[in-house]
Amino acid sequence: MEHEQPGALEGLRVLDLAGPLGAYCGKLMAGLGADVIKVEPPEGDPMRRWPPFYHDRPHPERSLTFFHYHLNKRGITLSLEKPEGRDLFLKLAAKADFIVESFEPGYLESLGLGFQNLQQKSPGLTLVSITPFGQNGPYARYKGSDLVGLAMGGVLWLGGWRDRAPMALGASQGSVVASLFAANAAMLALNYRDLTGEGQHVDVSMQQCMAVDLETAMQNYDVHGAVIERGGYNYPLSPIQGPGMRRCYPASDGFVSILPAVQRIDEWETLLKWMDSEGMAGDLMDPKWLDLLTVRREKEHFEQLFEAFTRSHTRQELFEAAHFRFPTQVFLAPINTAEDIANDPHLEARGFFVEVNHPELGAALRYPGPPFRLSETPWQSHHRAPLLGEHNRQVYEEELGLSGHELRALESEGAI
């Protein structure tokens, strides 16, 4: 069976100290087979109190958000504020390959747990720091949320309509993208360690992760002095290029997105013929509409007719017609809801979803699976997110060799 094959990171250990900004990094590494230990303060990670909750019953062990971001991890409690907790952490770090954290720059150093200190005790250890603005620079110690990263990275400026305030993206895109870059950088650091025996300090700035995700916005400004504006339903194009074509249209049961075919005349002509085959092209078969300059100049007229066309079909009808009749010339797709994703036959056929048992809930919950496939070292989805302190005894007694008496003493002192 697939889950019996080793993961790509089998045999590697990660200490995950990260908050929401870096939680997905640890999840990715756990999915790749690493032993990721979620290190929480004794009172629990704040994400445990984030909604939604299983069956809408708020409880630290019922947060669907915590479940999602900490799937496949083990969990221990430990207070870095206590000397005993710091001593324990150093012992854990000596057995780890990676530490992932998202504290304010300088915090770990203030506890004697900075990269230099850690590397002295464990030269091959890689520290992955994921913060809003990186470890240095004038904003380094500024607080920042996912929304702050989108705003300061320039992505927020491109979302929404030009005559309205910018609109945020759905879900925690800034945090997830920063975590993706962090996981990639950690793999590069691992390769470096394999070659040299030395770890690295990986410094990830969410602002920078967003700023490299702007397509040609920076080039437009550097070369043309033009700032790309929000386009609403249209492509957000610069003043040099003119207004973009509309991308989103209503269907009879939702919305579809289309890549406007105004770069190649054959693609554009195919789209018009499709509308005409159903008697809905209006005057668009006039030869003037084969001039792409006319199309851009009078695009509102086309958009009005095309909207009437899309409204007369379901999303699936439009999608199948575009891809079966015009597979290389009309690029149209339904805009899916969470319900659509959950029932998507293509994702089901690829085995995307995984079911994970939650004995405490008396239920198996379905989760999104791997974003990619590895033929020989497949993604792992073995166990649910940890309960608070669930693996304290396993890690501290069985792996570090503490006695039960020592463990109880640490608990009474608030160190774990």
Secondary structure, DSSP 8 states (H G I E B T S, - for coil): -GGGS--TTTT-EEEE---TTTHHHHHHHHHTT-EEEEEE-TT--GGGG-S-BGGG---TT-BHHHHHHTTT-EEEE--TTSHHHHHHHHHHHTT-SEEEE---TTHHHHTT-SHHHHHHH-TT-EEEEEESS-SSSTTTT----HHHHHHHTTTGGGSS-TTS-----SSSHHHHHHHHHHHHHHHHHHHHHHHHS---EEEEEHHHHHHTTSTTHHHHHHHH-------TTB----TTT----B-EEEETTEEEEE----S-HHHHHHHHHHHHHTT--TTTTSGGGG-HHHHHHTHHHHHHHHHHHHHTS-HHHHHHHHHHHSTTT--EEE---HHHHHT-HHHHHTT--EEEEETTTTEEEEE---SS--SSS-----S----TTTTHIIIIIIIT---HHHHHHHHHTT--
